[in-house]
Amino acid sequence: MRAAQIANASERAKSTFLANMSHEIRTPLNGITGLIYLMRQNLGNIEKQKEYLDKAEVSAGFLKSVISEVLDMSKIESGQMELYSQKLNLEKLLSDIQMLIGSQSDERKQRFSLDCSGLKKSWVMGDEVRIKQIIVNLLGNSLKFTPANGEITLRVDQTLAGEIADTTFQISDTGCGMSQEFLEKIWEPFEQEHRIGSQNGTGLGTTLSKMLVEKMGGSIDVESCLDKGTTFTVQI
């Protein structure tokens, strides 16, 4: 009986995942198809062509991110994703993130700050691409759910023990926050809390971040309060 219940729950979860996945792919794909039609109707209008191409590029980028995230999750779950540990400069990595997030926060009239005062060892061994992916995913959430004039902060601290640099990345914002009910299912794929101020997204970013962090042997936690903000803490 227990085995049957587990199997049924697994099938329901798979069906829900595929239904959500289908929706997330169709939405930008339909947008691109519609924009191609509009472009054909306005072949002689350069301004309209540029507008439609810009919109199509956004939809295509979103579609690519959905597929990439699902493929990454599939690789992790099947044990096929490998981490590539190599010597990396955390200061450089954080500087790259500051440039990327800083420009986006400026456009949204948000204040982004980076605090590296707790960084003791810049050169470490790790998978630079995946570490950056985790942090950018979480900062991306802060960008989406923090209003204009809001604050987003990335703090980095380290504790050294021999050859180990225990590094903590803390991403905080003064955004709309999350309910306690939603926090209980935040790590589940495609879960999103639809509230005023929320933006479109796949709901896969936090799930993938958790899977990557745990594959690195680290931990990720979240604290949030409605209308006050959210803090993610990643320890690797």
Steps between C-alpha positions, in 0.01 A plus 500: 500500500780741598693425179186563292443836672859605433472393135173693458647811662803473272278474190294802611815702560634400157171594330492837677863565407438419133183714493688797647796439272269498198350833608837662565628399153181587310472852642825644354469280190153640425641847555778442247252356246273801540789743461614327180148548360507870594840544339369355174213750514743790547791416269540863390487652849852499646393632841232233541744233383752607764232502772380150408856365477581637847190334643575174318853504642360528855258211439776287346730570795227397744430181303871415500522551878199272561648218292850544648369489857290189440792324328729592791247362751465181296879455490530542877212262575643234267850544640639615164597853596864535599657790684825633357712613790786728408692793644284812496518855629196578714572875487484489119187283505325743737614798294341343190176445692507859626526630143216276380257559788604862554401600146163324530426652840585846367248454220237403758598792730606258774812524719739205478799468732777240531674445835819291471652611831473144635694349208831361631618277214434612141657209316310175563412176322145465369268498200493868403214467250267324744585723797424804286179335377377445858566857612361661184185285522433620855588862423269475199213424738589808704498714185155372404335536839657822629328829409666820380708666776532160669834354613677180397817387676752221443727431799787252496666353809763230542629275775835334435585156636824367357453468126123548522344842433145472637332777299157653572309704243206694643251659260258743666233730362225734619246355256147371540609194697328161514227347714586221745269272302699556181835461679407138574500420127752753364747228394242315289529550120264748330370631833435875501309726734272714287475832679494864403847597386596152384648448154495221247742216557529124491519438873803278427777734617479422871455127436805484276706713741423261787589196290832655393591612852429157644699334220792716616450370854365834620173627643243766413244663728240773464328742735222729386225725626211641300556860389839511675733295284690176460844365589660194339810356666725270298790321665756317286 
